[in-house]
């Protein structure tokens, strides 16, 4: 039964983008990812009852500090901001519930450091497969943008880049320690696909995080070689040219670029937090979009460039708008803890650098409250929080080499 549970969880992580396959069961709108999570959960519960571990498993819920903290923040937000029970709130709560469930059963099933690497590998290979599928999807003429940025079947190229980037980082960083060429190849392939999205935040985030890892882990002699300096300079020049060409010049010449849009969004977000109540408690969980739609034009004194804005495009403003000062304090704590964790075990080091990517790219893009991204972030945060158990607790499926 453990093999079935393990396989079903890994399969779910591989197909994280299956939430795009949407349908109704009666009056209830759902998607394939939710069904996969429910199936995995059912197998997990049956296995726990069969092995008489259900009571211990229930006790273990207290170990999941991130899930508990977010649950408390959501309840406080609803109680203090007078948030109406609307579609946006229900949708956001549902994202979190399914992310929390899959995170819990995953980390209860995969206990050791080695088996938890298989979690990241399964999700990473799924990301690579989806990236390749996205290329084919756009090449045959579906969902093609006017500027030919790769986005696959998603609504935005940034969404695709955000999904691929942490796994590109994982494979590249893991390859430095494992010396396996396959993992380096996976990381480079993922980064190549990210280049096709032309997401400056994702490209820059991967390069910065990988560079910081190399500075920390690579012998200093190599960093002083002409080869390293040449490569680093070439990458920096290419990145600067891309940024100027795709972001700076359009902002100057047309007054309509992603920088102009973000500037408007940040203005509205900052203005929304000016009242004492909003300053302390925020706008409410998942309530930035309706606030923007209702108030952006009056705040900017003109129609906004983008009328449908889901989030504030800045991680600090996102935490503040959704959860108030408590959310902002919690975010600062996570950033400090992530920086400190870079000096611990190898797995925790890699997890910390993956989370560092979210903190860096999160200064300009925050598509975190999505089926896939919220799950990835909560999973990484909990993996970094909970101490890994001994290898003997690992399910036999992984030990048998099926990953």
N, C-alpha and C positions, 0 to 999 in steps of 0.2 A: 504493500500500500504506500510505503514511503516513496518508492520509485514513481508511482503514479502521481503523487502530490508534487514531487520535485519536477517531474516532466511537465505537468500542467502549468506550474508557476513559470518555469523557463520559457515555455511556449507563449504564455501571456506576455512576458517581458519582451520576447522577440517581436510580437505583433502589437506593440504599443499604439501604432497608428491605426489599428483596427477600429478605433472609435469613429473613424470616418465612414464606416458602414453603419448607417443609422436606419432604424425602423421602429415601429410601434408594436407593443404587445398589449392588445386591447387599447385602452386610452393612455397607456404609459409609454412615453417616448424613451427609447433606449438605444444602445449601439452594441456592436460585437465585442468591444473591449469589456464593457460591463458584464456581458454574458460570460466571457472567459474568466473574469475575476470571480463571479459567482460560482462557476463550475469548480475552479481551483479551491475556493473557500469551502464548498461542500465536501470535496475530497479531503481537505485538511481536517475538517471537523470530524468526519467519519474515522479518519486515521487516529485522531487524538482520543476518541471514545474507545476504539479498538485497543489501543495501547495503554488505556487508563491514565492518560496524561492531561485530560481536559481541565482538571482543577488547577494543576500546576501552570498550564497554559494561560488560564484566566488570571492567575496571580502575576504572571509575567507581563501583563498589560501595563502594570505600574512602571516598568522599565522604559517605556516609550515616551520619553520626556517631550520630544518635539510634538508628537501627536497630541499629547495631553495639553501642552501649552497652547497650541493652535486652537484646540477645542474650547479651552477657557477663553481665549481672546475672541473667538466668534460669538460665544454666549454673552460676554461682556459687551461686545459691539452691538448686538441685537438689543440688549437690555438698556443700553445707555443712549443710543442714537435715535431711538424711535423708528428703526427701520421697518418699513412695511413688508409683509410677507408677499413678495412679488416673484415673477419668473426669474429675474436676475439673481436674487438671493437663493432661491431654490436650486438653481443651476450651479451656483458657486458652492453651496453646501454639499450638493451631490458629488461634485468634483473631489472635494476634500474627503468625503466618506469613503468613496471607492479607492482613493489613493491611500488612505489610512489602512483600510482592510488589506489591500495587496501588500503594503509595506510590512504589516504585522505578520501575515502568514508566511511571507518570504523570509523574513529574518528569524522567525521561529523554526523554519524548516532548514535554513542554511546557517549553521552556527559558527563554523570555523572560518579563519581568514581565507584559506584556499578555496573552500566552497563558495564563499561570498564573492570571490573573484569570478566565479562562474556566473553569478548573477549579472555582473557588469559585462562579462563577455557575451552572454546571451542577448542582453539589451543592446550592446554595441554592434553585434552582428546583425541584429534586426534593423538598427539604424542604417548600417551600410547597405543592407538589402533594400530598404525603403529609399535610400538615396539613389541607388541604381535604377529602381523602379521609377522614381521621379524624373530622371533624365529621359528614360524611354517615354514616359507619359507626356512630357512636354515636346519631345522630338516628333511624336506622331500627331501633334497638333492640338492636344487638349490643354486647356487652362494656360495658354501662352500669353505672357505680358507684353506690353508695347515696347519695353526696354529689354526684353529677352532674358530677364533674370530667372534663374532656376527656382521654382517653387513647388513643382510636382502638383498634386491635387489639393494642396493647402491654400489658404487665403492670402498668405504673405510669404515672400522669400525669407524674411527674418524668422518666421516660425520654423521653417525647414532648417535653417542654419543653427538656430538655438537648440533644436533637437539633436543635430549631428555633432555639435562642437564638444560637449562634455565627453563623448565617447571617442572622438578623435584624440582628445587629451589623454584619456585613459590608456588607449592602445599605445600611443607614443611613449608615455611615461613608463608604462609597464615593460615596454620593450627594452628600455635602458637597463632594467634590472634583470629581466628574464633572459635577455640576449636572443630572444626568438624573433627571427626575421619576419614571420607571418604577422605578428602583432604590429611591428613597425609598418608593414605593408598596409594593414587594415587602417592604421592611423593616418598614413599619408593619403590613402584613397578617400577617406572621409574628409580630410582637409581639402583635397582637390575638388570634391563635390561642393564643399562650403565656398570655395573660390567662385564657383559657378553661380552661387546665390548673390554674390557681390555684397554681402552683408559686412560692412566695415567693422561693426561691433564684434561680430563673431570671428572674423579673420584676425582682427587686432587682439581679441581676447585670447584666442588659441596661441598666437605668437608670443604674447606677453607671458602667459602662464607657463608655456613650455620653456621660454627663455629664463624665467625665474627659477624653474626647476633645475635647468642646466647649471645656472650660476650657483645653486645650492649644492648640487650633487656631483658635478663634474670637477675633476682635478683642475686647479687654477692654471697649471702649465698649458693645458689645451686651450684655455680661454685667451691665452696670450699669443697663440700661433697666428700666422698670417691667414691660414685657411679659415679659422673661425671668424676673424675680423672681417675678411672678405665676404663671407656668407652673411654675417650679421648686417653689414653695411648694405649689401644688395637687397636683403629683405626689407630693411628700414626704408630704403629709397623707393622700392616698389610700393610699399604700403602707403607712404606719404603721397606718391603720385596718384594712387587710386583714390585716396581720401580727397585730395584737391580736385581731381577730375569729377568724381561722382557726388561730392557733397558741397565743397566750398564754392566752386565755379557756378553750379546751378543756383545756389542760394544768392549769389551776387547778381547774376545775369537775369534770372527769371523771377526772383522773389517767391519761388514756389519749389521748395525741395524738402526733403525729410528734416533738415535742420530748421527750416522755417516752421514746419508743422510741430516739431518738438518744442520749439520756443513758445508757441501759442499754448500747447498743452501744459507746459511747466508754469506759464503765467496763470492759467486757470486753476491749476492744482494748488499753487501757492496762495492765490486769492481765496480759495475754498477753505483754507485753514486759518483765516484771519479772525473769525468769530471765536470767542472764548470756548464755547461748547465744542466746536469742530477742532479747535486747537488741542483740546484735552482728549476727546474721544474719537476724533476723526469723523468721516462722513458716514461710515458704516460699511460692513463687509459687503463687497460687490456693488457699491452704490456710486462709484465714480462716474460710470457711463451715463446714468440718468442725470446726474448733476451737471456733467459737461454739456449734454444735449439741451438742458434747460437754461444754463447760465453763461455759456461760452460767448455768445454774441454780445450780451450786455457787458461782460467783463472786458472783452477785446474792442468793443465799439465798432465791430464789423463782423460779418459772417466768418467763421473759422474756415481754414483751408480744408480741414477734415471734420465732418460733422459726427462721425461715429468713432468714438475713442473709448476703448475698453478700460485702459489703465493709464496712470500718469507718466509712463515712460521714464521713470526714475525709481530705483529701489527704495530710497529713503522716503520719497513722497508716496510711493505705493503702500509701504508699511504704515505710514502716518495716516493716509486717507482711509485705509481699511480698518486699522486697529488703534489709532490715536497714539498718544505718547508711549503707552505700554508696548505697542508694536514697534515703535522706533527704538525703544530701549532694548527690546528683544533682538532686533536686528543688529544693533551695536555689539551685543553680547556674542551673537553668532559669529560676527566678523572677527572679534578678538580671539574667540576660541579656535576658529579656523586657522588663524595665523600661528597660534601656539601649537596646534596639532601637527604642524609641518615638521616637528622634531621628534615624533613618536614612531610607531611601527610603519613598515613599508606601505601596507594597505592604507593606513590612516593618512600617511603623507599624500598618497595619490588622491584619496577622497578629498583632502583639504585643498589640493590644487584644482580639482574639479569644481569644488564649491567656490574657490577663488574666482574662477571664470564667471560664475553667475553674479558674484558681487561686482566684478569689473564691467561686464556687458550690461549689467543691471542699471548702470548709471544713465543709459540712453534707451534701453528697451526692457520691457517687463511683461512678456507674455507668460506669466507664471500660473495664472488661474485658468489653465487648460487641462483637459483630460490627461495628456501625456506629461506636460512639463511639471505640473504640481506633483504628480506621482514620482517623477525622477528626483525632484528636489527633496521631497520628504524622505524618500528612500535613502538618498545620499546623506542627509542630515542625521537620520537615525542610525545608519551604518557607522557614521563617524562618532556617534554618541555612545552606543552600546558596545561594551567591551566584547571582543570575540571570544567564543568559548573554545574548548580544546577540540582537536581534530576528531576525536573519537565520537563526538556527537553528530558528525556529518552523515547525511543520508547516503546509502550505498550506491545510489544512482551516480553520484558525482565521483565517488571513489573508484567506480568501475571504469572510469575513463570515457563516459558518454559525452563529455563536454570537450 
